[in-house]
Amino acid sequence: MDFSIKAFDTKNTIATAKAGVVAVAVFENKKLSQAAKALDAAGEISAALKSGDISGKAGSTLLLRGVKGASAERVLLVGLGSEDSISEKSFAAGVAAALKVFATLGASDAIIALPMTEVKERDVNWAIRCVVQSAHEGVFRTDGQKSKKDPAPAGVKKIALAVTNTAATKLALAQAIAIANGMDLTKELANLSANVCTPTYLANTAKKLGKDYKFEVEVLDRKQLEALKMNSFLSVTNGSEQPPKFIILKHMGGKAKDAPVVLVGKGITFDTGGISLKAGPGMDEMKFDMGGAASVLGTFRAIGEMNLKLNVIGVIAACENMPSGRATKPGDIVTSMNGLTIEILNTDAEGRLVLCDALTYSERFNPAAVVDIATLTGACIIALGHHKSGLFTRDDEAHNKLAEELLAAGKAASDTAWRLPIGEEYNEQLKSNFADLANIGTPGGASCTAAAFLENFTRKYTWAHLDIAGTAWKSGGAKGATGRPVPLLTNFLINRT
């Protein structure tokens, strides 16, 4: 999909714009948007609205051909609900509906002339991102591993956005495209079957990104991990034939002296639960358990395309969690990279075992902040559903500021998170008779105890944890990765420049 910005003024009005289709807004109170009025010289749009052919309800559409006074071949009327208050939800519904119609047309180009500056509590930059991300979502393919591909969608391939052409809107469009491309990469990686998307595949993807965007990329193998004493991470890999990979990406776009932001991704490319074996139904979805790693790679794809003026480091701990005669057993005790011993009571609580060593490794970068991203707990889905990612961090000035940054970035990007508690009371639930920590807590607050476990390995820097178990993928008929939280992470990094 190709996007551009096209301003319309008195010399270049929407009525004289030539295109296969132009989308304009109508409202539930039978009112027309300014762009719709400009195309209504003969009263055809007003008549269609008054007749009830379109209700104006958010997401309703009506396609008209040969509208007198319009140079475009087709005019698509798009309902946006109330004229007095265009909500984020109604605007997004209208955009999605328009793009769905675009895909069915014999036109190759379109103009979206919806009121992008009139969405309540949103600015034009948000509206631009909404259009671009929705367009990418509409054409995203999941048939890469099919022997016979699904029919390629026809319809519109070029979209012009009818907004003022300024440096700010050009930047917003470039950022929107970069974020959408990053989300696409995240979805592609997570959707791949686990026999293809192995730890080695993730490492090779990182290397390709390094070549494309001049990132410094380093991949550590088992012997190097053993030398680093990453015994917690390595305990998860024991049962697998696939070699573990510890991936480091560096985008040094800021000043040399500036401390980097570090993104740490959980990269369990398949999670059987190990000896603590999961139930069979739905286990195929455990190919998505590398969603944290995929979101780090997708975010790097976005910031590389933008050439973001910030130092960012990505750390990915990638492996499989498999049962075998070599697999770690419940009751085994391992020593983590920072020296804390861990009693592994449940081998299906493996994400925290790989992350804790990755978080200790991140100390060497003297980071400004560290954010880890993981499909960590089913309990987070119970708490927040599939709407918001769980956000955890310590309760002090520096960490509260980081939490506020992440929450604000998510809200601005429509990729929201919700802050949940951690504290010493949750660490009490992780006590072990035989080791410094147990890898699972006593019953209750499982997402909080998981975050509290990770907090033990982050006390030398400012840190936050995002549990994306409920937001990284969808189940059922719509099964597939969502690309979240790439918008949140990218927006957070943009705001730090």
Salt bridges, closest charged atoms under 4 A:
GLU73 OE1 - ARG74 NH1 3.26
GLU88 OE1 - ARG122 NH2 2.82
GLU137 OE1 - LYS187 NZ 2.73
ASP143 OD2 - ARG141 NH2 2.64
ASP150 OD1 - LYS146 NZ 3.28
ASP184 OD2 - HIS136 ND1 2.75
ASP184 OD1 - LYS187 NZ 3.96
ASP212 OD2 - LYS208 NZ 2.87
GLU216 OE2 - LYS250 NZ 3.96
ASP221 OD1 - LYS245 NZ 2.61
GLU241 OE2 - ARG326 NH2 3.13
ASP271 OD2 - LYS278 NZ 3.59
ASP284 OD2 - LYS479 NZ 2.66
ASP289 OD1 - LYS266 NZ 2.95
GLU305 OE1 - ARG301 NH1 2.43
ASP332 OD2 - LYS329 NZ 3.35
ASP348 OD2 - LYS278 NZ 3.00
GLU350 OE2 - LYS266 NZ 3.32
GLU363 OE1 - LYS460 NZ 3.79
ASP372 OD1 - HIS465 ND1 2.54
ASP396 OD1 - HIS399 ND1 2.81
GLU405 OE2 - LYS401 NZ 3.45
GLU405 OE2 - ARG496 NH2 2.84
ASP415 OD1 - ARG484 NE 2.55
GLU428 OE1 - LYS431 NZ 3.09
GLU455 OE2 - ARG394 NH1 2.94
GLU455 OE1 - ARG459 NH2 2.86
